[in-house]
Amino acid sequence: MIKTLNETESYKLLEMNYIGHLAYIYKNRPFIAPITYYFDKQRNIIIGYSAEGHKITAMRKMNEVALEVAKINSVNDWNTILVHGTYQELQGSEAKAYLHDFSLGVKDLIITKEHKKLDFINQFSSKIAKDDVPIVFLIKIEEITGRMRSN
């Protein structure tokens, strides 16, 4: 049976995961990229970071984005959500503070869910070259919807 998740169920799926698929538009074409994210429940925002590249260039030009998160056990047992929001790039000390929140939040999720001990941010997110400064960004949540299927 397929059913619509209510807002509480949708937010719970977002909160209990840290990997999603970011959708954005570049040159009038849709793109999707996997990202590591942290959902900050108190501020109702998604925190992410990336090296300079295609998706950052695209989101700077068109800041409307979507994030899909799914928990799939089988063809008949899954939950998925779609978040619509706006991209906001951070700078300086504000970016560092949010990156700190991101790293602590994702680290706690991995310890809780996967029982792994992590010490450094690069153990659970995309590699950024040593000399590169990560681009820290927020997705300000405008809407969240979800569906599920269970036996």
C-alpha positions as CSV (number, residue, x, y, z in Angstrom):
1,M,0.0,0.0,0.0
2,I,1.3,3.5,-1.0
3,K,0.5,6.3,1.3
4,T,1.4,10.0,1.7
5,L,3.7,10.8,4.7
6,N,2.5,13.6,6.9
7,E,4.8,16.5,7.7
8,T,6.1,14.9,10.9
9,E,7.0,11.6,9.2
10,S,8.6,13.5,6.4
11,Y,10.8,15.6,8.7
12,K,11.7,12.4,10.7
13,L,13.1,10.8,7.5
14,L,15.1,14.0,6.7
15,E,16.4,14.1,10.3
16,M,17.5,10.5,10.5
17,N,19.6,10.5,7.3
18,Y,22.6,12.4,6.0
19,I,22.8,11.4,2.3
20,G,20.4,12.7,-0.3
21,H,20.2,13.6,-4.0
22,L,20.4,17.3,-4.7
23,A,18.5,18.5,-7.8
24,Y,19.2,21.8,-9.5
25,I,18.9,23.4,-12.9
26,Y,21.8,24.5,-15.1
27,K,21.4,25.9,-18.6
28,N,17.7,24.9,-18.6
29,R,18.5,21.3,-17.9
30,P,17.9,19.3,-14.6
31,F,20.9,17.7,-12.8
32,I,21.0,15.5,-9.7
33,A,24.0,14.9,-7.5
34,P,24.4,12.9,-4.3
35,I,25.4,15.0,-1.3
36,T,26.1,14.6,2.4
37,Y,23.8,16.9,4.3
38,Y,22.8,17.8,7.9
39,F,19.3,18.8,8.8
40,D,19.3,21.5,11.5
41,K,15.9,20.9,13.1
42,Q,16.0,24.0,15.3
43,R,16.6,26.4,12.3
44,N,14.6,24.2,9.8
45,I,17.5,24.3,7.3
46,I,19.7,21.8,5.5
47,I,23.5,22.4,5.7
48,G,25.9,21.2,3.0
49,Y,29.2,22.0,1.6
50,S,31.1,21.3,-1.7
51,A,34.2,22.3,-3.6
52,E,33.8,24.9,-6.3
53,G,32.3,23.2,-9.3
54,H,29.3,22.6,-11.5
55,K,26.6,22.4,-8.8
56,I,27.8,25.5,-7.0
57,T,28.0,27.4,-10.3
58,A,24.4,26.3,-11.1
59,M,22.9,27.1,-7.7
60,R,24.5,30.6,-7.7
61,K,22.6,31.3,-11.0
62,M,19.3,29.7,-10.0
63,N,18.9,29.2,-6.3
64,E,15.7,27.0,-6.4
65,V,16.7,23.5,-5.5
66,A,15.3,20.2,-4.3
67,L,16.6,17.4,-2.1
68,E,15.4,13.8,-2.3
69,V,16.1,11.4,0.6
70,A,15.0,7.8,0.5
71,K,15.1,4.8,2.8
72,I,14.6,1.7,0.5
73,N,14.5,-1.8,2.0
74,S,12.8,-3.5,-1.0
75,V,10.6,-2.8,-3.9
76,N,7.6,-3.0,-1.6
77,D,9.1,-1.3,1.5
78,W,10.4,2.2,1.1
79,N,10.0,5.8,2.3
80,T,11.0,8.9,0.3
81,I,10.8,12.6,0.7
82,L,11.3,15.6,-1.5
83,V,12.3,19.0,0.0
84,H,11.9,22.1,-2.1
85,G,14.0,25.1,-1.0
86,T,16.4,27.9,-1.8
87,Y,20.2,27.8,-1.9
88,Q,22.1,30.3,0.2
89,E,25.8,30.5,0.2
90,L,27.7,31.4,3.4
91,Q,31.0,33.2,3.9
92,G,33.7,33.7,6.5
93,S,33.1,32.9,10.2
94,E,29.4,32.2,9.6
95,A,30.4,29.5,7.1
96,K,32.8,28.0,9.6
97,A,30.2,27.9,12.3
98,Y,27.7,26.1,10.1
99,L,30.4,23.7,8.8
100,H,31.1,22.9,12.4
101,D,27.4,22.2,13.1
102,F,27.3,20.0,9.9
103,S,30.3,18.0,11.0
104,L,29.1,17.4,14.5
105,G,25.6,16.5,13.3
106,V,26.6,14.1,10.6
107,K,29.2,12.5,12.9
108,D,26.5,11.9,15.6
109,L,24.2,10.4,13.0
110,I,26.9,8.0,11.8
111,I,27.9,7.0,15.3
112,T,24.2,6.4,16.2
113,K,23.1,4.6,13.0
114,E,26.3,2.8,11.9
115,H,28.2,2.5,15.2
116,K,31.3,3.9,13.6
117,K,33.8,6.2,15.3
118,L,34.8,9.2,13.2
119,D,37.4,11.9,13.9
120,F,37.5,14.0,10.8
121,I,34.9,15.5,8.4
122,N,36.7,14.0,5.3
123,Q,35.8,10.5,6.6
124,F,32.2,11.0,5.7
125,S,31.9,13.6,3.0
126,S,33.2,14.5,-0.4
127,K,37.0,15.0,-0.7
128,I,38.1,18.6,-1.0
129,A,41.6,19.3,-2.0
130,K,43.9,20.4,0.7
131,D,44.2,24.0,-0.6
132,D,40.6,24.4,-1.5
133,V,38.2,26.3,0.8
134,P,34.9,24.4,1.0
135,I,31.8,26.3,-0.1
136,V,29.3,26.0,2.8
137,F,25.6,26.5,1.9
138,L,22.1,26.2,3.3
139,I,18.9,25.0,1.8
140,K,16.1,27.0,3.3
141,I,13.2,24.6,3.4
142,E,10.0,25.9,1.8
143,E,8.1,22.6,1.4
144,I,8.5,19.0,2.3
145,T,6.5,16.1,1.0
146,G,6.8,12.3,1.2
147,R,5.4,9.0,0.3
148,M,5.9,5.4,1.5
149,R,5.1,1.9,0.5
150,S,4.8,-1.0,2.9
151,N,3.7,-4.6,2.7
